[in-house]
Structures are given as C-alpha cells and as structure tokens.
Amino acid sequence: MSDIEILSNMEEEFLKQRFKDIDFIMSAGDVSNRYLDFLVSVLNKDIICVNGNHIYHKDYPITFAKVIDGKFLKYKGLRILGLDGCKVYSFKEHQYTEKQMKIKILKNIFHLLKGVDIVLSHASPEGIHDVNDGVHNGFKAFHMIIKRFKPKLWIHGHIHLHNFMDHQDTKVGETIVSNTFGYRIFTIEK
C-alpha cells in the first residue's frame, strides 16, 4: 500500500466514525463534485445541495445528489428550500441580481405558505455574515423569508472564515442563520 492509500483509508474511517449518526448531508456550494461523491460514497448518506458561485469539477456528474437550486424539497419530515448562487459581481453562472433572486423566491411562494424548516443557500441574507466587498454581499430578499415564514434554520456558505473550526451563528427572530464554512452538525426537531 502506498502512503496515499493509507491516508485515504484513515480519512474514510475517521469520517465514518465521526458522522455515523447523521441522517443526511447538505452542501451550501463551492464544493467539488468529486468531494461530494466521496462523502456520499464513504458515509452512504443522501446529499442535498445548492450550487455556489463556483462549481468545481462540474464535468463530473453528481446525478445521485438532490440539487435543490430554486426548489422546495420535502425530505425526512422536513421542508427545505434551496437558493443557489450569489449576487452578481462578474456576470458568470449562478450569480443573480436582487430582482432575479426575488423572482426565484416568489416561484416557491405556495410551498413557503405551507411552512419551511430549513433554507439552504449559498449566499447569506444581507447584513448577516456578509462582507460588503462587491463579491460576498448578501441578498435583501432573504429577509422576507425570515420575517414572514420563520424557518428554524438558514444554512449558508460563501463567507470564508479564518479556519474550519470557527462558527458563525446569528439568531434573527425565530431563525438561526448559520455560516457553515467548513462543516457543522445540526439537530432539528420536527
């Protein structure tokens, strides 16, 4: 066995042990499709994801993933809304204006009226964990969901922290907004 195979086997065993009790995986974007495939293969769990403003190895299909960009999903008793991408800064794919994001939300209004437990987005709500640098700005439209529909949990990515062990959670009304840079384990009561 080579050193690389040994390291890989050690990582697989660590992941299996560390995450043996999770019900499923969620990804808030900017993660390699190959790594998502690796996680699903090792943990043998479903994955729910949205795209970020970068899609690494997009030529590597992840047809097994539940990609919920602009969609609602009922899964294991939870109602989950997915909103991919970020604000426009370079006019590439998965970048939206405020108006485009609002339209994406309004397309899901009938599902939202029935309730939402989790919102999975790449970008954050404006003013919550975002950075006013022209690239990492959040969306104002997300506040409408928090205010009117009160999801229990809002999971986002896009905002880089200093290390993978840092956490960034903010309670807004009844909603916990969590920057999942790195990884997090959540327990949600149905």
Secondary structure, 3 states (H helix, E strand, C coil): CCHHHHHHHHHHHHHHHHCCCCCCEEECCCCCHHHHHHHHHHHCCCEEECCCCCCCCCCCCCCCCEECCCEEEEECCEEEEEECCEECCCCCCCEECHHHHHHHHHCCHHHHHCCCCEEEECCCECCCCCCCCCCCCCECCHHHHHHHHCCCEEEECCCCCCCCCCCEEEEECCEEEEECCCCCCCCCCC
